[in-house]
Amino acid sequence: MAKTKKQVIKRLQPLDVQILKHLYDYRALSTEQICEFHDMTMPYTYRKLNLLRNTGYIKSEPIRGYIKSQSRQGNYHRISETGIACLRKQGYPVERRADDLRVRRFHLPFVLSTNNILVKLEQAGWTVQDSRDVKRQYNLNRSSNVQGIITSPEGPAFTIYTFMHSTSAKNLAKIIREMDQHQSDVTTKNGQRHFDAYAFFARGQDSYDQVVNRLMDSRVIRECESLKIFPQTFGIDYLLTFGASETALEKELASQLNLRFLPEHTNSENRRHPDGFDQIVQYQGEDMYFINLLDTDVVKIKHILQYRKDRYERDGRKVLILTHPGLRPKHEELLEHVHHVEFLDVSTDFMHRAFTKSNEREAHT
């Protein structure tokens, strides 16, 4: 019986080139990621990847260690030397060889997890740099755990770290040392200081709790402008919805929850506001300082902890903390000894409506 001949690509399509570009830029992507990022159905994704593989443009291998509860986790895909030659022929600037892009098995879960963040944000207009570019640009050690830098359309940039379902104390200690080194190096470019703001993305509650607890005890909390810690899926949704600016969030709170943000001014005794308390909101007929903790920024938590009882009694304003039911238990634990705070939960519906509006605005720009 004659052997069935494998189907190959006879005429390259724009989508083929787009997939190859993504695999060159991001080194490794799962089948599900390629399906989602290119807005394809899963059956069509399988057919498209099969053609690319049969033509020799990509290589596919099993995923291990990415999804904690599954032994079989599908395949990931990477570009081959033939695929790189194809991109070069299409006029795409390529400098690396396929072997340079190969991801070590231990490191693969971190690359796939980080790519979930980088690709989605890039598609939403953020500027993203992966770990290789960041290490080369800022002369960081090749063994550094830094996963990249994301820069929002509004301007703020964040150095990112990703964590899987659990992380060791040793790994967290290494990352804290890296961040200390970032601060001592005072790395600058074009007159601007870098490594002042970080975003940490954790997969799973245990990992999220470990990262929050360790950073609360670290010295870098006093040296950075922002240390945001997100459960990964929630964090991506948050950044896609509100960006890195509090303005979009405040507009949504005013629209959906009728919160009234007051103009900035000093208090009645002409004293400056406490550090980090830049916003005053009117809530249930009372003026309060407003802190958004949907990003679990431990620098903001430090400011709340420093607003002690004696200062509150002189100032007279409570702190209204914006939180989410999935985050609130951790926030309450961290602030259990601060009694002049009130928590305001925003629901998943609130986030969904805000996300829908954000997409509609983007579609009309």
C-alpha positions in Angstrom: 0.0 0.0 0.0 1.4 3.4 -1.0 2.4 5.7 1.8 0.3 8.9 2.1 2.4 11.9 1.1 2.7 14.6 3.8 1.0 17.8 2.9 3.4 20.8 2.7 3.1 24.5 2.1 3.2 25.2 -1.6 2.4 28.9 -1.5 3.3 30.9 1.6 0.4 32.8 3.2 0.6 36.0 5.3 -0.6 34.0 8.3 2.3 31.5 7.9 4.8 34.4 8.0 3.0 35.9 11.1 3.3 32.6 13.0 7.0 32.3 12.1 7.6 35.9 13.2 6.0 35.2 16.5 8.0 32.0 17.0 11.2 33.9 16.2 10.4 36.8 18.5 9.1 34.7 21.4 11.1 31.5 21.0 8.4 29.1 22.1 4.6 29.1 22.0 2.0 26.5 22.9 -0.6 25.3 20.4 -3.3 27.2 22.5 -1.2 30.4 22.5 -0.8 30.3 18.7 -4.5 29.7 18.4 -5.5 32.6 20.6 -2.9 35.1 19.5 -3.8 34.6 15.8 -7.5 34.3 16.4 -7.9 30.9 14.8 -10.1 27.9 15.6 -8.3 25.0 17.2 -8.9 22.6 14.3 -7.5 25.2 11.8 -4.5 25.8 14.2 -3.7 22.1 14.2 -3.9 22.0 10.3 -1.7 25.1 10.0 0.9 23.9 12.4 1.0 20.5 10.7 1.7 22.1 7.4 4.5 24.3 8.9 6.0 21.3 10.6 5.8 19.1 7.4 7.5 21.9 5.4 10.3 22.0 7.9 9.6 25.5 9.1 8.9 24.6 12.8 9.7 21.9 15.3 7.2 20.7 17.9 7.8 19.0 21.3 5.8 18.0 24.4 5.3 20.5 27.2 6.2 19.5 30.7 5.8 21.4 34.0 3.6 24.2 32.7 0.2 23.1 34.0 0.5 21.7 37.6 -2.5 19.3 37.5 -1.9 17.7 34.1 0.6 15.1 33.0 -0.2 15.7 29.3 0.0 19.3 28.5 0.1 19.5 24.7 2.9 20.7 22.5 5.0 23.8 22.2 6.5 25.0 18.9 9.7 26.7 17.9 11.1 27.9 14.6 13.7 25.9 12.7 16.7 27.0 10.7 14.6 26.5 7.6 11.9 28.7 9.1 14.4 31.5 9.8 15.7 31.3 6.2 12.1 31.7 5.1 11.7 34.8 7.2 15.0 36.2 5.8 13.7 35.6 2.3 10.6 37.5 3.2 12.7 40.5 4.2 12.3 40.1 8.0 15.4 41.1 9.9 16.8 38.0 11.6 20.1 37.8 13.6 19.7 34.7 15.7 20.1 31.0 14.7 17.5 28.4 15.7 19.9 27.0 18.3 20.2 30.4 19.9 16.4 30.4 20.3 16.2 27.0 21.9 14.7 27.0 25.4 16.0 24.7 28.1 13.4 22.3 29.4 13.5 23.7 32.9 13.1 27.2 31.7 10.2 26.4 29.2 7.3 26.9 31.7 8.6 30.4 32.6 9.0 31.3 28.9 5.4 30.1 28.0 4.0 31.9 31.1 5.8 35.2 30.3 4.8 35.0 26.6 1.1 35.0 27.8 1.8 38.4 29.2 4.1 39.8 26.5 2.1 38.9 23.4 -1.3 40.0 24.8 0.1 43.4 26.0 1.9 43.9 22.7 -1.3 43.3 20.8 -2.9 46.0 23.0 -0.3 48.6 22.1 2.3 48.1 24.9 6.0 48.0 24.0 7.6 44.7 25.3 11.1 43.5 25.6 11.9 39.9 26.5 14.6 38.7 28.9 17.3 38.4 26.3 16.9 42.0 25.1 16.7 43.4 28.6 19.9 41.5 29.7 21.8 42.6 26.7 20.6 46.3 26.8 21.3 46.7 30.5 24.3 44.4 30.7 22.6 42.1 33.2 24.0 38.6 34.2 22.8 35.9 31.8 21.6 33.9 34.8 19.3 36.7 35.9 15.6 35.7 36.5 14.2 38.9 34.9 11.7 38.0 32.3 11.4 41.3 30.4 10.2 45.0 30.5 6.7 46.1 29.6 6.0 49.8 28.7 2.4 51.0 28.6 1.1 53.4 25.9 0.8 56.0 28.8 4.5 55.7 29.4 5.2 53.9 32.7 7.5 50.8 32.3 7.7 47.8 34.6 10.4 45.2 34.9 8.6 41.8 35.1 9.2 38.5 36.9 7.0 35.5 36.6 6.4 32.7 39.1 5.0 29.3 38.6 2.6 27.5 41.0 5.1 27.6 43.8 8.5 29.1 44.3 11.3 28.4 46.6 12.7 30.7 49.3 16.0 30.4 47.6 14.6 31.6 44.3 12.9 34.5 45.9 16.1 35.5 47.8 18.0 35.4 44.4 15.4 37.7 42.8 15.6 40.1 45.8 19.4 40.2 45.4 19.0 41.0 41.7 16.7 43.9 42.5 19.1 45.2 45.1 21.8 45.1 42.4 19.5 47.0 40.0 19.2 49.8 42.6 22.9 50.0 43.3 23.7 50.1 39.6 21.4 53.1 39.1 21.0 52.1 35.5 19.9 55.0 33.3 19.1 55.6 29.7 18.3 59.0 28.1 18.5 60.6 31.5 15.8 58.4 33.0 16.3 55.9 35.7 15.2 52.3 35.1 14.3 49.4 37.5 12.2 51.7 39.7 9.0 49.8 39.0 8.3 46.1 38.9 5.3 43.8 38.1 5.3 40.3 39.4 2.9 37.7 37.9 2.2 34.6 40.0 0.4 31.4 38.8 -1.6 30.1 41.7 -2.5 31.3 45.2 0.5 29.8 47.0 2.9 31.5 44.7 1.1 34.8 45.0 1.2 34.6 48.8 4.8 33.7 48.9 5.8 36.6 46.6 3.8 39.1 48.6 5.1 38.0 52.0 8.7 38.0 50.8 8.6 41.4 49.2 6.9 42.9 52.3 10.0 42.0 54.3 12.5 43.2 51.7 14.6 46.3 51.6 13.7 47.1 48.0 10.2 48.1 49.2 11.8 51.3 50.4 13.8 51.9 47.2 11.3 51.4 44.5 8.4 53.5 43.2 6.1 50.5 42.6 6.1 46.8 43.3 2.9 45.3 41.8 2.0 41.7 42.4 -0.7 40.0 40.4 -2.3 36.6 40.1 -1.3 36.1 36.4 -4.7 36.0 34.7 -6.1 38.8 36.8 -3.0 40.9 36.2 -3.2 40.6 32.4 -6.9 41.5 32.4 -6.2 44.5 34.8 -3.4 45.9 32.6 -5.4 45.4 29.4 -8.4 47.2 30.9 -6.8 50.1 32.8 -3.2 50.2 31.5 -0.7 51.7 33.8 -2.7 54.8 34.5 -5.1 55.3 37.5 -7.1 57.7 35.4 -9.1 55.1 33.4 -9.8 53.2 36.7 -11.0 56.4 38.4 -13.3 57.2 35.5 -14.8 53.8 35.6 -15.3 54.0 39.4 -17.0 57.3 39.0 -19.3 55.9 36.2 -20.2 52.5 37.7 -20.0 53.2 41.5 -20.7 56.9 41.6 -17.4 57.6 43.5 -16.5 61.3 43.5 -12.8 62.1 43.3 -11.9 65.4 44.8 -9.3 67.9 43.6 -5.9 67.7 45.2 -5.5 70.0 48.2 -3.8 70.2 51.6 -5.9 69.5 54.7 -7.6 72.1 56.9 -4.5 72.6 59.0 -2.3 73.2 56.0 -0.3 70.0 56.5 0.9 67.8 53.6 -0.9 64.6 53.0 0.8 61.4 54.2 3.2 59.9 51.7 1.5 58.0 48.9 -1.9 59.5 49.6 -2.5 61.6 46.6 -6.2 60.9 46.0 -9.2 61.9 48.1 -12.5 60.4 47.3 -16.0 61.1 48.7 -17.5 57.8 49.8 -20.8 57.4 51.7 -20.8 61.1 52.6 -17.2 61.0 54.0 -13.9 62.3 52.6 -11.3 59.5 52.6 -7.9 58.9 51.1 -8.2 56.5 48.2 -5.7 53.6 47.5 -6.2 51.2 44.7 -4.9 47.7 45.7 -6.2 45.8 42.7 -2.5 45.7 41.8 -1.4 44.6 45.3 1.4 47.2 45.1 3.4 46.5 48.3 4.8 50.1 48.2 1.2 51.3 48.6 0.7 48.9 51.5 3.8 50.2 53.1 2.3 53.7 52.9 -0.9 52.6 54.5 1.0 50.9 57.4 2.9 54.1 57.9 -0.4 56.1 58.3 -0.5 55.2 62.0 -3.3 55.9 64.5 -1.9 59.1 65.9 -1.5 60.6 62.4 -5.1 59.4 61.5 -6.5 61.1 64.6 -4.8 64.4 63.7 -5.8 64.1 60.0 -9.3 62.7 60.4 -9.5 60.8 57.1 -9.9 57.1 56.8 -8.4 55.1 53.9 -10.7 53.6 51.3 -9.0 50.6 49.8 -10.2 49.3 46.4 -9.9 45.5 46.3 -11.4 42.4 44.7 -13.0 39.4 46.4 -10.1 37.2 45.3 -7.5 39.6 46.7 -9.3 40.9 49.8 -8.3 38.1 52.2 -4.6 38.8 51.6 -5.1 42.6 51.8 -7.0 42.2 55.1 -4.3 39.9 56.5 -1.6 42.5 55.7 -3.5 45.3 57.2 -5.1 43.5 60.1 -3.7 46.0 62.6 -4.8 49.1 60.8 -8.4 49.9 61.9 -8.9 53.2 60.1 -9.4 51.6 56.7 -12.5 50.5 54.7 -12.5 48.0 51.9 -14.5 48.5 48.7 -14.9 45.4 46.6 -15.2 45.6 42.8 -16.9 42.6 41.2 -15.9 40.5 38.2 -18.9 42.2 36.4 -17.2 45.6 37.1 -14.0 44.4 35.5 -15.9 42.9 32.6 -17.8 46.1 31.8 -14.7 48.1 32.1 -12.8 45.7 29.8 -15.7 45.9 27.2 -15.5 49.7 27.2 -11.8 49.6 26.9 -12.1 47.4 23.8 -14.8 49.6 22.3 -12.5 52.7 22.8 -9.6 50.9 21.1 -11.8 49.9 18.2 -12.7 53.5 17.5 -9.2 54.9 17.7 
